[in-house]
Every structure is written in C-alpha cells, then in structure tokens.
Amino acid sequence: MSSQEEFPDYYAILGVPPTASPEEIKQAFRALARRVHPDVMPGAGTSLLFRLVYEAYEVLSDPERRAEYDRQRQARWSDSGSALQVQLLLSRPRLPALSTLQILYALLIVKMPWETQPSRQPVDLALVIDRSNSMRGPRIEQAKAAALELAAHLQPGDRIAVVAFHNRAEVIWPLSPVEERHRLRSRLSALEVGGGTEIYRGLFLGFQELFRARRAGASTHLILLTDGRTYGDEDRCRELAEQARQVSIGISAFGIGEDWNDELLDEIAARSGGISGYITSPEEIRQRFLEHLRLLEELGAEDLRLIVEPAEGVQLAGLYQVRPELRVPPREGAGWYLGPLHLSQPIQVLLEFTLPPLEPSWREIAYLDVRGQIPGNPPRPIQTQWTMQVPVLPEEPLTVEPPGPLWEALARVVIHRMQEQAWAAVRAGKWEEGACRLQQVGTRLLELGAADLAREALEAATRLLQGQAVPRGQQLALKYRTRMLMLPPPDLGGTP
C-alpha cells in the first residue's frame, strides 16, 4: 500500500527508546535473542524475528551506523519538504503471539517545527455576535470591547467583519481592511440587544462575508459567540459548517452563560475544523478572542486529513483527536478531517486497533496517510505516508509502560467517555447511574493529580445521589475543563 520502502524500526524491535544507551541496547538484545533464537523457539516466523533482532543490534550498537540510521529514521517521519514531523507511539512495541484477540493503541503526533514555519499569512476574520435579549448588560458590552481590541491586534493587510444576530442578522461592519477600523467603534456603539436567538442567520451572513471576498493565501476564520439556544435551524448550521470546511473556512464557537447548546457548537466547530469552548464570564471574552487570534497567526498547515487502512484481519475500533481539542473528528470519505495545524499545538490522534490471533512474524498493522497543504499563493500540498509494523514474539513480552504522551491521551479519552456516559444517564433520568459514573470520573481524576476537577465531579455525583439536579454551569465547566486537561505523565523510570 505504501509507496515508501519498508523501514524497520530497530528501536521498536529491541524494545528500547531512541535515547537508549549502548549498555541498554546490549542488554535488550541479549534478553531478546535468547527468547527468539530458532534453536530455543523453533517454529514459523522465528528465523525472521531473530534475523531482525540481530540486524537491529548490529546497527544500533555501532555508533556510526546508528547515527546514519537515526538520520534516515528522522527523515522518514517528515514529508518530502520537511514541513511535517510525524511520530507514532505504540502502547506495546512488541506483541505476543496469541490465539485470542488483543488491543493495540497508537498515538499519532503531527507537528510543524518552528524553523520550517511559513511566513505569516494575512488573516480574514468574521466575528458573529449574539445580540439577543439575554446578552443585555455586561455580556454585550464586553463583546463590543473585545471586538475592538481584537481589531487593534490585527496587522496591516488583515481584514475583519462583524455580524450581529437575534431573530435576524445584520452586517455591522463588512469585511474591510483593518486599517479602516477607526470607524468600527461607532458602528458597535450603536449596537442594541433584543429578540431571540437564531444562530444560522448569523453564521450564514458571516460565512457570506468571508466567502464572497476570498483571497488566496489568507487564513480565513469565523468566530461565533452566543449565550442562547437556537431552535429549528440546527441542521442548517451543521450543513453550513460542512460547506465552510469544503472552502477552508474554519468556524470556532464559544458559549457564554448556561443556556446554550454545547453539543451543537461542538459539532459546528468539529465539522469546520475550528474549536469550541465555554466562556464563564463576560470579562473572559476578550482573553478568548485574543488567544484565538494568536492561533490564526501561527497557522502552519491547513485542511489536514488522516487516512487509515487497517491490514487484513485488523480492525480500527476507535479514533479520537486528542489535541488540540478532544473530539471524534468528522469522517470524510476514506479518512478523517483533522483541521488546521498550528505551530504551538501539535495534532494528536489516538487510534485503537483490534488485532486477530497472531503468530510469530513481522506484522503489518495499518497503512497511515496524512495530507494537507501549506497556506500561500498558491498553497503547497504536503503528504506523508507509511506502513505501521510491529514484531510478534512467540511468547508474552515483558510488560512495559506505554510512552508518557500515549498514557496521557488514553487517560483523557477514558475520562471523556465516562463523563459522556454520566450525562447521558442523567438525561435519561437514571440519576444513580450518572452519579456512579461521575464518581468514577472523580476517582480517576484524583489518581491523576487533578484535585480541583476531581472535587467538582464528586460534588456533582453527591448532588445526584441526594436527588438534586446539577447546575448547568457546573456541567459545562466540568466538560470543557476536562477536555482541555493537561495530565502529568506517569513515572516511567526515565523512559520517554
């Protein structure tokens, strides 16, 4: 499947990290050679395994050959233009030959090194602001101030548009060069609240402003701010997000307060390649807007897609995008849409494979393909692809801790699943079951050292057991704070 020549991972074969010392490499080889030598363990595939183990030791024990191998190994994980760096971490570098099914986790890390960053592209930004009755007071005033400050942080050549919506939508400021922002203040000062919430109307006008004046090489994005639920137009919002993705317009959606549809905003953002978030107070609007602008300014690549083709007998049981935001990425044809790649935020994807019964061999797991483009005029396509392989040993290998980043990703996904199950049970009226799930979430968070979040989860569980509803704000805070949780890696005894 892959056009690249097979390239064995000698470190994975010996079960040592790339930073292993010569003595660690020697010890690993001796222990492994005793187990896979054909004289000790005769059988199909054993000769191949022993040859690979010996070949790995020959290369890694020789300083000059190891240095050359490391150079080739690093080059293999980059695209032809050295724009992407891709790393694959496995929960087990070697698999046992078993007659039963087994699970293998893989963490795919995609990043762009700062030294290869493209020049900053112009930014075309549309702010779509809810102006319904519930935004009255500090919320709308802080949103106005945040819009002005955001415009002040844009650079010459950037453009900004502002759309406000309630039952209807209005272009407060058409997409215009940032140099004309001095007139934006008066337009915003006249903005008043009223009416209900119809998100699609605002999204459509904001999208229209960006789409009608598209220009090659610009980073084009829409930021939605709302505090209300839209009714009857949810499907049109989802369809618009799909259309936005097809023309490389990202949509990020932020909810403020407690009465907004987090599932809808999450879906809009995921489908278009943006992010979603919870803003706890009006004063936080400015911070979130400026943080988002910094991401747009450090865009490294856009429209990244991942194609996974499992080998015969292997099944892809699950796939989560873990960074920069925890979610199931939207399926697109034969692959998944991962969205933009920012210089300071690598993309991480956790894959769960179900493997069939295995015999000793060098086993192919899946073919992986990452593709996207470097923004510019014209944009430059990028692609990297490879075949994921692992050695299968004739007996159970020694237990090894998974790499720290993979351990963290798996822990975050488990907590995310538990929390989803908890709130689903609560919505179904099964409060005791929801409380039990939240207790599990709290216990897991406590074990991981996230004491504040653990306390929130356990408090929510206690309320449910006492027959009290959990406030909406507490639910949202727990959901979005755990989604962005940074966990400390486990103590792996010096293994990276």
Secondary structure as the mmCIF struct_conf table of DSSP 4:
data_model
#
loop_
_struct_conf.conf_type_id
_struct_conf.id
_struct_conf.beg_label_comp_id
_struct_conf.beg_label_asym_id
_struct_conf.beg_label_seq_id
_struct_conf.end_label_comp_id
_struct_conf.end_label_asym_id
_struct_conf.end_label_seq_id
BEND BEND1 SER A 3 GLN A 4
HELX_LH_PP_P HELX_LH_PP_P1 GLU A 5 GLU A 6
HELX_RH_AL_P HELX_RH_AL_P1 TYR A 10 LEU A 14
TURN_TY1_P TURN_TY1_P1 GLY A 15 GLY A 15
TURN_TY1_P TURN_TY1_P2 PRO A 18 THR A 19
HELX_RH_AL_P HELX_RH_AL_P2 PRO A 22 VAL A 36
TURN_TY1_P TURN_TY1_P3 PRO A 38 VAL A 40
BEND BEND2 MET A 41 MET A 41
BEND BEND3 GLY A 43 GLY A 43
TURN_TY1_P TURN_TY1_P4 ALA A 44 GLY A 45
HELX_RH_AL_P HELX_RH_AL_P3 THR A 46 LEU A 60
TURN_TY1_P TURN_TY1_P5 SER A 61 SER A 61
BEND BEND4 ASP A 62 ASP A 62
HELX_RH_AL_P HELX_RH_AL_P4 PRO A 63 ARG A 76
TURN_TY1_P TURN_TY1_P6 TRP A 77 TRP A 77
STRN STRN1 SER A 78 SER A 78
TURN_TY1_P TURN_TY1_P7 SER A 80 GLY A 81
BEND BEND5 SER A 82 SER A 82
STRN STRN2 GLN A 85 LEU A 90
BEND BEND6 SER A 91 SER A 91
BEND BEND7 PRO A 93 ARG A 94
STRN STRN3 LEU A 95 PRO A 96
BEND BEND8 SER A 99 THR A 100
STRN STRN4 GLN A 102 LYS A 111
HELX_RH_3T_P HELX_RH_3T_P1 TRP A 114 THR A 116
HELX_LH_PP_P HELX_LH_PP_P2 GLN A 117 PRO A 122
STRN STRN5 VAL A 123 ASP A 130
BEND BEND9 SER A 132 SER A 132
HELX_RH_3T_P HELX_RH_3T_P2 ASN A 133 MET A 135
TURN_TY1_P TURN_TY1_P8 ARG A 136 GLY A 137
HELX_RH_AL_P HELX_RH_AL_P5 PRO A 138 HIS A 153
TURN_TY1_P TURN_TY1_P9 PRO A 156 GLY A 157
STRN STRN6 ARG A 159 PHE A 165
BEND BEND10 HIS A 166 ARG A 168
STRN STRN7 ALA A 169 PRO A 177
HELX_RH_3T_P HELX_RH_3T_P3 VAL A 178 ARG A 183
HELX_RH_AL_P HELX_RH_AL_P6 LEU A 184 SER A 189
TURN_TY1_P TURN_TY1_P10 ALA A 190 ALA A 190
BEND BEND11 GLY A 195 GLY A 195
HELX_RH_AL_P HELX_RH_AL_P7 ILE A 199 ARG A 212
TURN_TY1_P TURN_TY1_P11 ALA A 213 ALA A 213
TURN_TY1_P TURN_TY1_P12 ALA A 216 GLY A 217
STRN STRN8 SER A 219 THR A 226
BEND BEND12 ASP A 227 GLY A 228
BEND BEND13 GLY A 232 GLY A 232
HELX_RH_AL_P HELX_RH_AL_P8 GLU A 234 GLN A 246
TURN_TY1_P TURN_TY1_P13 VAL A 247 SER A 248
STRN STRN9 GLY A 250 ILE A 256
BEND BEND14 GLY A 257 GLU A 258
BEND BEND15 TRP A 260 TRP A 260
HELX_RH_AL_P HELX_RH_AL_P9 ASP A 262 SER A 272
TURN_TY1_P TURN_TY1_P14 GLY A 273 GLY A 273
STRN STRN10 SER A 276 ILE A 279
BEND BEND16 SER A 281 SER A 281
TURN_TY1_P TURN_TY1_P15 PRO A 282 GLU A 283
HELX_RH_AL_P HELX_RH_AL_P10 GLU A 284 GLU A 297
TURN_TY1_P TURN_TY1_P16 GLU A 298 GLU A 298
STRN STRN11 LEU A 299 PRO A 310
HELX_LH_PP_P HELX_LH_PP_P3 ALA A 311 ALA A 311
TURN_TY1_P TURN_TY1_P17 GLU A 312 GLY A 313
STRN STRN12 GLN A 315 ARG A 323
BEND BEND17 PRO A 324 GLU A 325
STRN STRN13 ARG A 327 ARG A 327
HELX_LH_PP_P HELX_LH_PP_P4 PRO A 329 PRO A 330
STRN STRN14 ARG A 331 GLU A 332
TURN_TY1_P TURN_TY1_P18 GLY A 333 ALA A 334
STRN STRN15 GLY A 335 HIS A 342
TURN_TY1_P TURN_TY1_P19 LEU A 343 SER A 344
STRN STRN16 GLN A 345 GLN A 345
STRN STRN17 ILE A 347 LEU A 355
BEND BEND18 PRO A 360 PRO A 360
STRN STRN18 SER A 361 ILE A 374
BEND BEND19 GLY A 376 PRO A 378
STRN STRN19 ARG A 380 LEU A 393
BEND BEND20 PRO A 394 GLU A 395
HELX_LH_PP_P HELX_LH_PP_P5 GLU A 396 THR A 399
HELX_LH_PP_P HELX_LH_PP_P6 GLU A 401 PRO A 403
HELX_RH_AL_P HELX_RH_AL_P11 GLY A 404 ARG A 427
TURN_TY1_P TURN_TY1_P20 ALA A 428 GLY A 429
HELX_RH_AL_P HELX_RH_AL_P12 TRP A 431 GLU A 447
TURN_TY1_P TURN_TY1_P21 LEU A 448 GLY A 449
HELX_RH_AL_P HELX_RH_AL_P13 ALA A 451 LEU A 465
TURN_TY1_P TURN_TY1_P22 GLN A 466 GLY A 467
HELX_LH_PP_P HELX_LH_PP_P7 ALA A 469 PRO A 471
HELX_RH_AL_P HELX_RH_AL_P14 ARG A 472 ARG A 483
TURN_TY1_P TURN_TY1_P23 MET A 484 MET A 484
HELX_LH_PP_P HELX_LH_PP_P8 LEU A 487 PRO A 490
TURN_TY1_P TURN_TY1_P24 GLY A 493 GLY A 494
#
